Amino acid sequence: MYLNISHVQYYTSNITGDAMEKWDNLASKEVVEKTIAKLKENGIEAFFVPNGEAARKKAQELIPKGSEVFTATSQTNDAIGLTKEINESGNYDSVRKKLNSMDSKTKGREMRKLGAAPDVVVGSVHAITQDGKLLIASATGSQLPAYAYGAGKVIWVAGSQKIVSNLDDAMKRIYEHVLPLESERAKIAYGVAGSFVAKLLIINKEFQVGRMHLIIVDEKLGF
């Protein structure tokens, strides 16, 4: 198994523009359909839509109006307007809006509970394998409890460029493509030196019927 390899340097050394581009190509319709079939076998509902607008509409269909929703940080959902719709429209009970109004020094415990077990969590993934596995990397891990177990419903939106052959390639995509781009984003957004993969969630299967949903978009979204 790829995860037995302990040296991250293997993945991050000598990364070239060609290596970055390798992980940014949209998957063919045939590959997407194969992947969706495997995701469904693993208990993850999956849909294929043509563009970001269709993805936003599909996500909204899956979120009951008035429900409590936590928007995990996602360049994909920012780009399609889903983050703004959830947090600013007034149609949903926005967990993010609550968290932004709270002081982590005095309300830290309450903030952790709100983020860990919302009715619905909306976000994205960093890699999708053709045999139906999902990988999400994180520096803080703030979105992972809700994804893994805490949320009643999980909705991810991801461009089809995130589909890779197997778990080995999924890990390479994270370190060769996602991490460098996220590091640049973090420098601008947070004024930090860069990002890192502190925690990594691999979803092999979901036993609770109708809990996890992945909307795959035939468009390059996020990274």
Backbone torsions as a table, in degrees:
resi	resn	phi	psi	omega
1	MET	NA	142.6	-178.7
2	TYR	-59.2	-34.6	-174.9
3	LEU	-67.6	-10.6	176.2
4	ASN	-75.9	-13.9	178.9
5	ILE	-80.0	122.8	-171.4
6	SER	-98.9	-10.9	-172.2
7	HIS	-94.6	101.3	-179.6
8	VAL	-61.3	-27.5	-179.7
9	GLN	-55.5	-28.5	180.0
10	TYR	-57.9	-34.7	-174.9
11	TYR	-91.5	-28.9	-172.3
12	THR	-99.0	-12.1	-179.6
13	SER	-81.3	144.8	174.6
14	ASN	57.8	36.1	177.3
15	ILE	-77.8	124.4	-177.7
16	THR	-111.1	172.6	176.6
17	GLY	-60.5	-35.5	178.4
18	ASP	-63.8	-39.0	179.2
19	ALA	-65.4	-39.6	178.4
20	MET	-64.2	-43.8	-177.7
21	GLU	-65.1	-30.9	-179.2
22	LYS	-55.9	-34.8	-175.6
23	TRP	-94.5	12.5	-173.3
24	ASP	-122.4	20.0	-180.0
25	ASN	-99.2	134.1	179.0
26	LEU	-63.1	142.7	177.9
27	ALA	-76.4	152.2	176.4
28	SER	-71.1	161.0	178.3
29	LYS	-59.2	-38.3	179.9
30	GLU	-62.3	-44.7	179.8
31	VAL	-66.2	-40.9	179.2
32	VAL	-61.7	-46.0	-179.0
33	GLU	-63.0	-40.8	177.1
34	LYS	-62.3	-43.0	-179.1
35	THR	-65.9	-42.9	178.9
36	ILE	-60.4	-41.4	178.7
37	ALA	-60.9	-41.6	179.2
38	LYS	-69.6	-39.5	177.1
39	LEU	-59.6	-43.6	179.8
40	LYS	-65.5	-36.1	175.0
41	GLU	-61.6	-30.8	-179.3
42	ASN	-90.5	11.3	175.0
43	GLY	84.1	14.4	-179.4
44	ILE	-110.7	115.3	177.1
45	GLU	-66.4	134.3	-177.1
46	ALA	-136.5	145.6	-177.5
47	PHE	-135.4	152.3	177.6
48	PHE	-121.9	121.8	-178.2
49	VAL	-125.5	156.6	-172.1
50	PRO	-77.2	-26.4	-174.4
51	ASN	-157.7	177.5	-176.6
52	GLY	-63.1	-37.5	179.3
53	GLU	-62.6	-44.2	178.3
54	ALA	-65.1	-34.9	178.5
55	ALA	-66.0	-43.3	178.5
56	ARG	-61.3	-44.2	-179.6
57	LYS	-64.8	-40.0	179.3
58	LYS	-65.1	-42.6	178.9
59	ALA	-61.5	-42.0	-180.0
60	GLN	-64.9	-32.7	175.9
61	GLU	-62.7	-31.8	-175.7
62	LEU	-85.5	-11.8	-177.6
63	ILE	-106.5	113.7	178.1
64	PRO	-61.8	135.4	177.7
65	LYS	-58.5	137.7	178.7
66	GLY	85.6	-5.1	-177.5
67	SER	-76.5	158.1	178.0
68	GLU	-77.9	122.5	-174.7
69	VAL	-131.1	130.3	174.6
70	PHE	-105.5	121.0	177.0
71	THR	-94.6	108.3	174.0
72	ALA	-70.1	151.1	-179.8
73	THR	-56.9	125.9	-176.1
74	SER	-154.4	117.6	174.4
75	GLN	-64.6	-33.4	179.3
76	THR	-62.1	-51.2	-176.9
77	ASN	-73.1	-27.2	171.6
78	ASP	-63.5	-44.2	-175.0
79	ALA	-64.8	-35.1	-176.9
80	ILE	-92.8	0.8	176.9
81	GLY	85.1	5.4	-177.5
82	LEU	-72.3	-40.6	179.0
83	THR	-58.5	-48.5	-179.1
84	LYS	-62.9	-42.0	-179.9
85	GLU	-59.3	-45.5	-177.1
86	ILE	-69.3	-43.0	-172.6
87	ASN	-87.6	-18.4	-173.1
88	GLU	-123.3	-13.5	-174.0
89	SER	-76.1	-24.3	-175.2
90	GLY	85.6	0.4	-179.8
91	ASN	-82.9	-11.1	-176.4
92	TYR	-135.2	160.1	174.6
93	ASP	-88.3	94.7	-171.1
94	SER	-77.7	115.2	175.0
95	VAL	-68.4	-39.8	-179.6
96	ARG	-59.0	-41.5	179.7
97	LYS	-62.4	-40.6	177.6
98	LYS	-64.8	-45.5	-178.2
99	LEU	-61.6	-38.5	-178.9
100	ASN	-67.3	-19.4	-179.1
101	SER	-95.6	-1.1	-174.7
102	MET	-105.8	152.6	178.9
103	ASP	-94.9	116.5	-176.9
104	SER	-64.0	-23.7	-179.7
105	LYS	-72.3	-31.9	-178.0
106	THR	-109.3	-19.6	-176.3
107	LYS	-122.2	23.1	-174.8
108	GLY	-57.0	-45.1	-178.6
109	ARG	-63.0	-44.9	179.8
110	GLU	-64.3	-37.7	179.2
111	MET	-66.0	-41.0	178.5
112	ARG	-63.0	-40.4	-179.7
113	LYS	-67.3	-39.1	179.2
114	LEU	-62.8	-43.3	-178.1
115	GLY	-75.1	-25.5	-174.2
116	ALA	-83.2	-26.3	-173.4
117	ALA	-140.5	56.6	175.6
118	PRO	-76.6	166.0	174.0
119	ASP	-62.6	-43.6	-178.8
120	VAL	-135.3	137.4	170.0
121	VAL	-119.0	137.1	-179.7
122	VAL	-122.3	130.8	-179.1
123	GLY	-164.3	-148.6	178.3
124	SER	-145.6	178.4	178.2
125	VAL	-126.1	164.0	-177.9
126	HIS	-101.0	-19.3	177.4
127	ALA	-157.8	145.5	178.4
128	ILE	-129.3	124.3	179.6
129	THR	-91.3	153.6	-178.6
130	GLN	-67.3	-15.2	174.7
131	ASP	-97.1	16.0	168.6
132	GLY	87.0	32.5	174.8
133	LYS	-108.5	150.5	179.1
134	LEU	-121.8	139.5	178.7
135	LEU	-125.5	134.7	177.0
136	ILE	-131.3	121.2	177.5
137	ALA	-100.0	151.3	-177.7
138	SER	-153.4	147.5	174.3
139	ALA	-84.3	-43.6	-177.6
140	THR	-97.1	-29.7	-175.7
141	GLY	83.8	8.9	-173.1
142	SER	-62.3	-29.8	-178.0
143	GLN	-90.5	-14.0	-170.3
144	LEU	-71.0	-39.3	178.9
145	PRO	-58.9	-41.4	179.8
146	ALA	-66.0	-41.2	178.6
147	TYR	-63.0	-48.8	-172.2
148	ALA	-69.6	-40.3	-173.3
149	TYR	-153.0	-38.5	-165.5
150	GLY	-67.5	-38.1	-176.8
151	ALA	-75.9	145.2	176.2
152	GLY	-69.8	-35.6	178.2
153	LYS	-138.2	139.6	178.9
154	VAL	-119.5	129.8	178.7
155	ILE	-128.9	120.6	176.0
156	TRP	-114.5	146.1	172.6
157	VAL	-122.7	131.4	-177.4
158	ALA	-149.7	137.8	173.2
159	GLY	-66.9	150.6	-174.9
160	SER	-71.0	-8.0	175.3
161	GLN	-67.3	-12.6	-179.5
162	LYS	-84.6	-3.6	177.5
163	ILE	-79.5	129.0	179.4
164	VAL	-129.0	169.9	-174.2
165	SER	-67.2	-43.7	-171.3
166	ASN	-157.0	-177.7	-177.1
167	LEU	-63.8	-36.3	178.5
168	ASP	-59.7	-48.5	179.5
169	ASP	-68.4	-31.0	177.8
170	ALA	-61.8	-43.6	178.8
171	MET	-66.9	-40.3	177.9
172	LYS	-62.4	-41.5	179.4
173	ARG	-59.8	-41.2	-179.5
174	ILE	-62.2	-47.9	-175.3
175	TYR	-80.5	-32.7	-176.6
176	GLU	-87.1	-27.5	-172.8
177	HIS	-118.4	-56.4	-174.5
178	VAL	-66.9	-48.8	-174.7
179	LEU	-60.2	-47.6	178.0
180	PRO	-59.6	-40.9	-179.8
181	LEU	-69.6	-40.4	177.7
182	GLU	-66.5	-34.9	177.7
183	SER	-62.1	-42.4	178.0
184	GLU	-65.6	-40.5	178.1
185	ARG	-63.7	-42.6	-178.2
186	ALA	-64.1	-36.3	178.3
187	LYS	-59.5	-43.0	-178.4
188	ILE	-75.8	-44.8	-174.0
189	ALA	-74.4	-38.3	-172.4
190	TYR	-118.4	-6.7	180.0
191	GLY	69.0	29.7	-179.4
192	VAL	-103.4	169.9	-177.6
193	ALA	-67.9	-28.6	-177.8
194	GLY	162.7	-177.8	-180.0
195	SER	-109.7	178.4	-179.9
196	PHE	-158.8	160.1	177.5
197	VAL	-93.8	97.6	-179.9
198	ALA	-90.6	-33.2	-178.6
199	LYS	-138.1	145.4	-176.5
200	LEU	-139.1	122.3	179.1
201	LEU	-104.4	127.6	174.6
202	ILE	-115.4	120.6	179.6
203	ILE	-103.3	112.4	178.9
204	ASN	-91.0	-33.7	-172.9
205	LYS	-162.8	152.2	173.1
206	GLU	-125.5	125.6	-177.0
207	PHE	-88.6	-23.2	-177.7
208	GLN	-84.2	111.2	-175.5
209	VAL	-60.8	130.9	175.4
210	GLY	79.6	9.4	-178.6
211	ARG	-85.1	-45.8	-175.2
212	MET	-103.3	136.3	-179.5
213	HIS	-136.2	133.4	177.0
214	LEU	-124.1	122.9	176.9
215	ILE	-102.2	111.2	179.4
216	ILE	-94.7	130.1	-174.0
217	VAL	-110.5	135.2	177.8
218	ASP	-81.7	54.2	-175.7
219	GLU	-160.6	143.7	178.6
220	LYS	-74.5	115.1	179.9
221	LEU	-134.3	137.1	178.7
222	GLY	63.6	-161.9	176.5
223	PHE	-145.4	NA	NA
